[in-house]
Amino acid sequence: MEGPRPARFERVGLTVRIHLPAPALMDHGVLQGDNANRIPHHPKGLASEDAAARAVELMEWFLERILAALEEDIAGTRAEIVIGELPQGG
């Protein structure tokens, strides 16, 4: 994914849906540089069809503290990461 933006948000009852664009293949190659080991990547052996699932996994990790705080602050709420799908009416 190019990044977590542009994200669109949608509230459905007590669920906050975070809509993100679908991941796209940018290039094949070896990452280099001082921070190369910190860049999330497409793991070897992961089928390209699983890229959206990997994107959800990475975003849940990235937003873990925010998502946990939402659920703690407002009883019954939850967040859902949605990849490659526009919000209703959006």
Summary of the structure (lengths in Angstrom):
residues: 90
radius of gyration: 15.0
end to end distance: 20.7
largest distance: 45.1
contacts: 173
relative contact order: 0.28
helix: 31%
strand: 19%
